[in-house]
């Protein structure tokens, strides 16, 4: 019994260390995007982005849309050098290397803005199903989540933990379920993996969503 308690506590300690490290990593990445990325790169990306989701030229983004754009710009937009902005951040990252760097970098590069169907929210955790497989999971966040109606579709970016998923982005509710049906139909017609499809097209289906407070 003592060994089981010890292993549980050790696992919890390791997970808490990872969560803390990831939080600092996300903050540093956002600071890099805000302060280090060439403004012309962002203007170019907005032009490509607007064409991708069929926006009229000169449309001013709302604060929520700006959050969605910044998520896409950081992790999914590919520069002329063939790298994402996040990969550029890793390449230019200064300071002492951390033992978790390689693992966390790989998890972030594999992450996508993914839709989940909500089961319930409990404190800082969201109990949900992965939209494609129906697999249940617990998504951990860094704050108390407002109550979200069961069966709501949440788009968010997450990375796997030892037990569940860790949300590493803002969260967006898509209330237009016809768009979700279209997403699934278009995916089934494609020859791409689920993650590759979401990497390319998730923003198209989350653009009209609302934020979670």
Order of alpha helices (4+ residues) and beta strands (2+ residues): alpha-alpha-alpha-alpha-alpha-beta-beta-beta-beta-beta-beta-alpha-alpha-beta
